[in-house]
Amino acid sequence: MEYKLSYIQNLLSEQNYLEFDRVLTDMLKAINSKEKIEIIDSDGKVSSLITSWDELEYFKKIMIQIYGIYGYF
């Protein structure tokens, strides 16, 4: 499963928390199905590879810290 980093950044900068939550839920389902999640940067390279719940939580925290989500929680 692949996600573009720019897509996730746009969700957060537009404060589209419902869609961000849906993306995280889809990622968790993929992890539970033993799929790997690739986060693709603007150059088309894999910037992150998420294979576990802990890695997903870390990714979520980093995205929240960088883009300053105040209403997500």
HUBEL-V428351 format. One record per pair of residues at least 12 apart in sequence whose ideal C-beta (glycine too) atoms are under 6 Angstrom apart, sorted by sequence separation. I is the first residue (numbers start at 0). J is the second residue. D is the distance in Angstrom with one decimal. If there is no record, write none. Layout:
# HUBEL-V428351
I,J,D ; I,J,D
This chain:
# HUBEL-V428351
36,49,4.1 ; 35,50,5.3 ; 0,29,4.7 ; 26,55,5.7 ; 0,34,5.4 ; 4,38,5.4 ; 0,36,5.0 ; 1,37,4.7 ; 2,38,5.6 ; 3,39,5.1 ; 4,40,5.2 ; 1,39,5.6 ; 4,46,6.0 ; 11,66,3.9 ; 16,71,5.0 ; 11,68,5.9
